[in-house]
Amino acid sequence: MQTNLFSFSSESSNKTKENVKVTEEKTKEQRESNIVFKLGDAFELIKSVEDNSIDLILTDPPYNDVTHLAYKNSLCYDKKLQLAREFKRVLKITGSVIIFCGFEDQFEWYNVLKQTGFIFKRQCVIVYENMSRKPNRNFIPQHESYLFFVKSDRYYWNNNLQNPTTVYKTIKVMTFNKRWLEYIGIPLEKIGVTPKPLKLIIQLVQLLTPCGGTVLDPFCGSGTTALACKLTNRNCICFEINKDIYEIAKRRLQMSNIEQFMY
């Protein structure tokens, strides 16, 4: 009988590691899914990823216009370029990149990825239909963007799925209440992350990664990418630098009844 394997590791400045493995039985029909989740700096940890081993890089890096406790002021153009070169190295020739980005960041990411040799395919948006706060001499933001790049024209695309569009409509969750299945397992209090809708991430993983393929998320936050891979029988490599958020993501991945939230 196959198992679903989760490997969590903690890496500190003195290179000590704490490994915890959790297994749960799956039916014979389900493919084994391997989730490797490491605590540490993405710029260092990505160096350990093998060349040409990743099917999809799906990530939501810190925005230039948002303060992040661990990466404050660190994702300048040069840092983005450093990451893009690593993305190019680890991606298979059939691989793709999905980058969630703020308004200012999308132009830098576009230029960086083009400079590195990636092929731009599309800009897509998440539209939040319930934004109701009062404007402060400006337009109320009601969407987030993500960019779709590929390494070559041979990129993987799952033609068995319903044709996706460039717009994903959902509801903005101001407090991550348990009744919102898209954000299941995230605490009610603000934790310094911007989780993306689980169903959207599932769609992207299924569309751009073959079953049994591997997804890399260098800035995994509360673990939504890893959760989507668990639910769709894909492998996942995740990095998170913040210890508290790392622990939250671990707990989400270990939820025993998570399969019911796929639909």
VOPAMAR-297539 format. One record per residue (C-alpha): z, y, x; residue in one letter; residue number from 1; chain. Coordinates in Angstrom, 3 decimals. Layout:
<rs>
<<Z; Y; X>; "A"; NUM; "A">;
...
</rs>
This chain:
<rs>
<<0.000; 0.000; 0.000>; "M"; 1; "A">;
<<-0.935; 3.416; 1.357>; "Q"; 2; "A">;
<<1.560; 6.195; 1.868>; "T"; 3; "A">;
<<1.428; 9.927; 1.688>; "N"; 4; "A">;
<<2.788; 11.170; 5.010>; "L"; 5; "A">;
<<4.402; 14.521; 5.658>; "F"; 6; "A">;
<<5.276; 15.552; 9.201>; "S"; 7; "A">;
<<7.398; 18.648; 9.664>; "F"; 8; "A">;
<<8.092; 20.011; 13.122>; "S"; 9; "A">;
<<10.100; 22.949; 14.382>; "S"; 10; "A">;
<<9.034; 24.597; 17.642>; "E"; 11; "A">;
<<11.256; 27.184; 19.323>; "S"; 12; "A">;
<<11.023; 29.230; 22.504>; "S"; 13; "A">;
<<12.698; 26.460; 24.542>; "N"; 14; "A">;
<<10.080; 23.981; 23.285>; "K"; 15; "A">;
<<12.583; 21.826; 21.398>; "T"; 16; "A">;
<<11.191; 19.992; 18.417>; "K"; 17; "A">;
<<12.744; 18.632; 15.278>; "E"; 18; "A">;
<<10.553; 16.143; 13.428>; "N"; 19; "A">;
<<11.205; 14.957; 9.915>; "V"; 20; "A">;
<<8.941; 12.469; 8.179>; "K"; 21; "A">;
<<9.037; 11.894; 4.465>; "V"; 22; "A">;
<<7.007; 9.121; 2.836>; "T"; 23; "A">;
<<6.382; 8.331; -0.767>; "E"; 24; "A">;
<<4.460; 5.422; -2.235>; "E"; 25; "A">;
<<1.062; 6.013; -3.791>; "K"; 26; "A">;
<<-1.255; 3.777; -5.746>; "T"; 27; "A">;
<<-3.927; 1.789; -3.916>; "K"; 28; "A">;
<<-6.640; 3.935; -5.442>; "E"; 29; "A">;
<<-5.338; 7.049; -3.714>; "Q"; 30; "A">;
<<-6.455; 7.931; -0.200>; "R"; 31; "A">;
<<-3.762; 8.623; 2.381>; "E"; 32; "A">;
<<-2.990; 12.300; 2.822>; "S"; 33; "A">;
<<-1.460; 13.578; 6.056>; "N"; 34; "A">;
<<0.344; 16.935; 5.999>; "I"; 35; "A">;
<<1.372; 18.320; 9.404>; "V"; 36; "A">;
<<3.566; 21.399; 9.022>; "F"; 37; "A">;
<<4.793; 23.250; 12.120>; "K"; 38; "A">;
<<7.199; 26.137; 12.529>; "L"; 39; "A">;
<<5.985; 28.598; 15.138>; "G"; 40; "A">;
<<3.470; 31.229; 16.188>; "D"; 41; "A">;
<<-0.040; 30.556; 14.863>; "A"; 42; "A">;
<<-1.636; 32.096; 17.976>; "F"; 43; "A">;
<<0.075; 29.447; 20.125>; "E"; 44; "A">;
<<0.041; 26.479; 17.762>; "L"; 45; "A">;
<<-3.688; 26.695; 17.030>; "I"; 46; "A">;
<<-4.352; 25.927; 20.695>; "K"; 47; "A">;
<<-3.124; 22.369; 20.063>; "S"; 48; "A">;
<<-5.730; 21.715; 17.347>; "V"; 49; "A">;
<<-8.581; 19.540; 18.577>; "E"; 50; "A">;
<<-12.116; 20.858; 18.934>; "D"; 51; "A">;
<<-14.479; 20.201; 15.997>; "N"; 52; "A">;
<<-11.729; 18.550; 13.934>; "S"; 53; "A">;
<<-11.313; 20.860; 10.913>; "I"; 54; "A">;
<<-13.372; 20.889; 7.701>; "D"; 55; "A">;
<<-11.976; 24.088; 6.200>; "L"; 56; "A">;
<<-9.832; 26.999; 7.380>; "I"; 57; "A">;
<<-8.183; 28.482; 4.311>; "L"; 58; "A">;
<<-5.596; 31.130; 5.003>; "T"; 59; "A">;
<<-3.995; 34.406; 3.940>; "D"; 60; "A">;
<<-3.112; 36.203; 7.198>; "P"; 61; "A">;
<<-0.873; 39.286; 7.307>; "P"; 62; "A">;
<<-2.689; 42.418; 6.188>; "Y"; 63; "A">;
<<-2.928; 45.496; 8.371>; "N"; 64; "A">;
<<-1.580; 47.632; 5.511>; "D"; 65; "A">;
<<1.414; 45.409; 4.716>; "V"; 66; "A">;
<<4.524; 45.093; 6.875>; "T"; 67; "A">;
<<5.236; 41.486; 7.874>; "H"; 68; "A">;
<<8.553; 40.822; 9.595>; "L"; 69; "A">;
<<7.141; 38.387; 12.145>; "A"; 70; "A">;
<<3.637; 39.727; 12.735>; "Y"; 71; "A">;
<<4.224; 43.454; 12.343>; "K"; 72; "A">;
<<1.318; 45.395; 13.877>; "N"; 73; "A">;
<<0.016; 42.230; 15.564>; "S"; 74; "A">;
<<-3.206; 41.547; 13.653>; "L"; 75; "A">;
<<-5.263; 44.291; 15.224>; "C"; 76; "A">;
<<-8.986; 43.815; 15.799>; "Y"; 77; "A">;
<<-8.430; 42.020; 19.120>; "D"; 78; "A">;
<<-5.951; 39.607; 17.545>; "K"; 79; "A">;
<<-8.388; 38.848; 14.740>; "K"; 80; "A">;
<<-11.089; 38.240; 17.326>; "L"; 81; "A">;
<<-8.792; 35.855; 19.190>; "Q"; 82; "A">;
<<-8.210; 33.889; 15.999>; "L"; 83; "A">;
<<-11.893; 33.880; 15.077>; "A"; 84; "A">;
<<-12.771; 32.305; 18.422>; "R"; 85; "A">;
<<-10.201; 29.605; 17.819>; "E"; 86; "A">;
<<-11.598; 29.087; 14.311>; "F"; 87; "A">;
<<-15.053; 28.571; 15.817>; "K"; 88; "A">;
<<-13.677; 26.059; 18.310>; "R"; 89; "A">;
<<-11.726; 23.861; 15.882>; "V"; 90; "A">;
<<-14.201; 23.854; 12.969>; "L"; 91; "A">;
<<-16.722; 21.070; 12.539>; "K"; 92; "A">;
<<-20.375; 22.090; 12.383>; "I"; 93; "A">;
<<-20.065; 21.495; 8.605>; "T"; 94; "A">;
<<-16.941; 23.629; 8.340>; "G"; 95; "A">;
<<-16.142; 26.767; 6.336>; "S"; 96; "A">;
<<-13.670; 29.662; 6.438>; "V"; 97; "A">;
<<-11.893; 31.261; 3.482>; "I"; 98; "A">;
<<-9.959; 34.421; 4.420>; "I"; 99; "A">;
<<-7.834; 36.320; 1.889>; "F"; 100; "A">;
<<-7.656; 39.932; 2.979>; "C"; 101; "A">;
<<-6.595; 43.419; 1.991>; "G"; 102; "A">;
<<-9.061; 46.245; 1.390>; "F"; 103; "A">;
<<-9.041; 47.604; 4.949>; "E"; 104; "A">;
<<-8.805; 44.144; 6.509>; "D"; 105; "A">;
<<-11.909; 42.766; 4.825>; "Q"; 106; "A">;
<<-14.171; 45.032; 6.888>; "F"; 107; "A">;
<<-12.516; 44.018; 10.152>; "E"; 108; "A">;
<<-12.583; 40.313; 9.264>; "W"; 109; "A">;
<<-16.230; 40.595; 8.266>; "Y"; 110; "A">;
<<-17.157; 42.215; 11.594>; "N"; 111; "A">;
<<-14.985; 39.856; 13.649>; "V"; 112; "A">;
<<-16.337; 36.679; 12.081>; "L"; 113; "A">;
<<-19.928; 37.901; 12.288>; "K"; 114; "A">;
<<-19.384; 38.828; 15.941>; "Q"; 115; "A">;
<<-18.074; 35.310; 16.596>; "T"; 116; "A">;
<<-21.201; 33.731; 15.127>; "G"; 117; "A">;
<<-20.076; 32.789; 11.633>; "F"; 118; "A">;
<<-22.483; 33.108; 8.706>; "I"; 119; "A">;
<<-21.314; 35.265; 5.809>; "F"; 120; "A">;
<<-21.887; 33.724; 2.376>; "K"; 121; "A">;
<<-19.945; 35.662; -0.262>; "R"; 122; "A">;
<<-17.077; 37.977; -1.137>; "Q"; 123; "A">;
<<-14.993; 36.695; -4.054>; "C"; 124; "A">;
<<-12.118; 38.228; -6.017>; "V"; 125; "A">;
<<-9.012; 37.228; -7.931>; "I"; 126; "A">;
<<-8.646; 39.421; -11.005>; "V"; 127; "A">;
<<-5.180; 39.869; -12.492>; "Y"; 128; "A">;
<<-5.526; 40.616; -16.196>; "E"; 129; "A">;
<<-1.983; 41.735; -16.932>; "N"; 130; "A">;
<<-1.437; 44.684; -14.576>; "M"; 131; "A">;
<<0.376; 47.399; -16.558>; "S"; 132; "A">;
<<2.263; 49.650; -14.153>; "R"; 133; "A">;
<<1.756; 53.407; -14.374>; "K"; 134; "A">;
<<-0.814; 54.909; -11.998>; "P"; 135; "A">;
<<0.455; 57.314; -9.349>; "N"; 136; "A">;
<<-2.531; 59.650; -8.955>; "R"; 137; "A">;
<<-4.719; 56.663; -8.105>; "N"; 138; "A">;
<<-6.422; 53.624; -9.651>; "F"; 139; "A">;
<<-4.214; 50.622; -10.384>; "I"; 140; "A">;
<<-5.139; 47.690; -8.112>; "P"; 141; "A">;
<<-5.999; 44.684; -10.229>; "Q"; 142; "A">;
<<-7.732; 42.332; -7.821>; "H"; 143; "A">;
<<-7.532; 40.643; -4.421>; "E"; 144; "A">;
<<-10.480; 39.692; -2.238>; "S"; 145; "A">;
<<-11.372; 36.717; -0.116>; "Y"; 146; "A">;
<<-14.349; 36.178; 2.180>; "L"; 147; "A">;
<<-16.404; 32.982; 2.478>; "F"; 148; "A">;
<<-17.968; 32.224; 5.870>; "F"; 149; "A">;
<<-19.557; 29.052; 7.277>; "V"; 150; "A">;
<<-20.096; 27.803; 10.812>; "K"; 151; "A">;
<<-23.690; 26.686; 10.156>; "S"; 152; "A">;
<<-26.188; 26.116; 7.363>; "D"; 153; "A">;
<<-25.047; 22.495; 7.321>; "R"; 154; "A">;
<<-21.721; 23.405; 5.698>; "Y"; 155; "A">;
<<-20.130; 20.934; 3.274>; "Y"; 156; "A">;
<<-20.438; 21.743; -0.438>; "W"; 157; "A">;
<<-19.240; 19.433; -3.234>; "N"; 158; "A">;
<<-22.121; 19.422; -5.709>; "N"; 159; "A">;
<<-20.141; 17.255; -8.130>; "N"; 160; "A">;
<<-17.903; 20.161; -9.118>; "L"; 161; "A">;
<<-18.666; 22.710; -11.787>; "Q"; 162; "A">;
<<-20.429; 25.706; -10.270>; "N"; 163; "A">;
<<-17.736; 28.208; -9.211>; "P"; 164; "A">;
<<-18.118; 31.952; -9.668>; "T"; 165; "A">;
<<-17.089; 34.850; -7.456>; "T"; 166; "A">;
<<-14.377; 35.892; -9.934>; "V"; 167; "A">;
<<-11.155; 33.974; -10.626>; "Y"; 168; "A">;
<<-9.131; 35.408; -13.532>; "K"; 169; "A">;
<<-5.413; 34.804; -13.786>; "T"; 170; "A">;
<<-2.084; 36.523; -14.499>; "I"; 171; "A">;
<<-0.120; 38.386; -11.861>; "K"; 172; "A">;
<<3.367; 36.915; -11.566>; "V"; 173; "A">;
<<5.870; 39.633; -10.736>; "M"; 174; "A">;
<<8.762; 37.171; -10.456>; "T"; 175; "A">;
<<7.913; 33.579; -9.669>; "F"; 176; "A">;
<<9.505; 32.023; -12.734>; "N"; 177; "A">;
<<9.356; 28.236; -12.962>; "K"; 178; "A">;
<<7.353; 28.459; -16.167>; "R"; 179; "A">;
<<4.375; 29.709; -14.139>; "W"; 180; "A">;
<<2.869; 26.444; -12.958>; "L"; 181; "A">;
<<0.536; 28.236; -10.529>; "E"; 182; "A">;
<<3.589; 29.185; -8.447>; "Y"; 183; "A">;
<<5.800; 26.144; -8.985>; "I"; 184; "A">;
<<8.649; 25.743; -6.500>; "G"; 185; "A">;
<<8.706; 29.353; -5.261>; "I"; 186; "A">;
<<12.100; 31.114; -5.593>; "P"; 187; "A">;
<<12.574; 33.901; -8.109>; "L"; 188; "A">;
<<13.616; 36.410; -5.462>; "E"; 189; "A">;
<<11.129; 38.264; -3.300>; "K"; 190; "A">;
<<10.592; 36.313; -0.078>; "I"; 191; "A">;
<<7.945; 38.340; 1.753>; "G"; 192; "A">;
<<4.878; 36.265; 0.900>; "V"; 193; "A">;
<<1.956; 36.744; -1.484>; "T"; 194; "A">;
<<1.305; 33.265; -2.943>; "P"; 195; "A">;
<<-2.149; 32.581; -4.287>; "K"; 196; "A">;
<<-2.772; 30.674; -7.550>; "P"; 197; "A">;
<<-2.450; 26.935; -6.927>; "L"; 198; "A">;
<<-5.379; 26.027; -9.177>; "K"; 199; "A">;
<<-7.704; 28.351; -7.279>; "L"; 200; "A">;
<<-6.685; 26.850; -3.934>; "I"; 201; "A">;
<<-7.222; 23.359; -5.350>; "I"; 202; "A">;
<<-10.734; 24.356; -6.430>; "Q"; 203; "A">;
<<-11.559; 25.759; -2.984>; "L"; 204; "A">;
<<-10.207; 22.694; -1.187>; "V"; 205; "A">;
<<-12.153; 20.301; -3.411>; "Q"; 206; "A">;
<<-15.330; 22.372; -3.145>; "L"; 207; "A">;
<<-15.416; 22.838; 0.634>; "L"; 208; "A">;
<<-13.635; 19.745; 2.009>; "T"; 209; "A">;
<<-14.578; 16.074; 1.529>; "P"; 210; "A">;
<<-11.881; 13.706; 0.317>; "C"; 211; "A">;
<<-9.930; 12.680; 3.393>; "G"; 212; "A">;
<<-11.053; 15.799; 5.281>; "G"; 213; "A">;
<<-8.746; 18.242; 7.045>; "T"; 214; "A">;
<<-7.769; 21.805; 6.097>; "V"; 215; "A">;
<<-6.111; 24.255; 8.503>; "L"; 216; "A">;
<<-3.869; 27.096; 7.302>; "D"; 217; "A">;
<<-2.425; 29.042; 10.278>; "P"; 218; "A">;
<<-0.401; 31.384; 8.014>; "F"; 219; "A">;
<<0.712; 29.013; 5.288>; "C"; 220; "A">;
<<3.612; 30.987; 3.811>; "G"; 221; "A">;
<<5.130; 29.106; 0.878>; "S"; 222; "A">;
<<2.801; 26.126; 1.381>; "G"; 223; "A">;
<<0.261; 26.484; -1.428>; "T"; 224; "A">;
<<-2.622; 25.247; 0.746>; "T"; 225; "A">;
<<-0.662; 22.174; 1.819>; "A"; 226; "A">;
<<0.326; 21.537; -1.789>; "L"; 227; "A">;
<<-3.312; 21.699; -2.893>; "A"; 228; "A">;
<<-4.237; 19.205; -0.158>; "C"; 229; "A">;
<<-1.463; 16.862; -1.256>; "K"; 230; "A">;
<<-2.742; 16.929; -4.829>; "L"; 231; "A">;
<<-6.379; 16.339; -3.857>; "T"; 232; "A">;
<<-5.964; 13.736; -1.084>; "N"; 233; "A">;
<<-6.978; 15.996; 1.778>; "R"; 234; "A">;
<<-5.212; 16.283; 5.125>; "N"; 235; "A">;
<<-3.656; 19.585; 6.129>; "C"; 236; "A">;
<<-2.354; 21.302; 9.257>; "I"; 237; "A">;
<<-0.100; 24.294; 8.519>; "C"; 238; "A">;
<<1.742; 26.856; 10.615>; "F"; 239; "A">;
<<4.464; 29.265; 9.530>; "E"; 240; "A">;
<<6.474; 31.553; 11.827>; "I"; 241; "A">;
<<9.295; 32.487; 9.422>; "N"; 242; "A">;
<<12.056; 29.847; 9.310>; "K"; 243; "A">;
<<13.252; 30.663; 5.770>; "D"; 244; "A">;
<<9.744; 30.569; 4.296>; "I"; 245; "A">;
<<9.028; 27.382; 6.244>; "Y"; 246; "A">;
<<12.012; 25.706; 4.557>; "E"; 247; "A">;
<<10.815; 26.840; 1.117>; "I"; 248; "A">;
<<7.386; 25.328; 1.765>; "A"; 249; "A">;
<<8.953; 22.052; 2.906>; "K"; 250; "A">;
<<10.904; 21.819; -0.339>; "R"; 251; "A">;
<<7.776; 22.490; -2.411>; "R"; 252; "A">;
<<5.919; 19.694; -0.644>; "L"; 253; "A">;
<<8.753; 17.251; -1.283>; "Q"; 254; "A">;
<<8.866; 17.840; -5.052>; "M"; 255; "A">;
<<8.525; 14.385; -6.582>; "S"; 256; "A">;
<<6.839; 15.477; -9.826>; "N"; 257; "A">;
<<4.278; 17.874; -8.389>; "I"; 258; "A">;
<<1.254; 15.857; -9.585>; "E"; 259; "A">;
<<1.802; 17.015; -13.165>; "Q"; 260; "A">;
<<1.023; 20.594; -12.138>; "F"; 261; "A">;
<<-2.511; 19.845; -10.993>; "M"; 262; "A">;
<<-3.884; 20.246; -14.515>; "Y"; 263; "A">;
</rs>
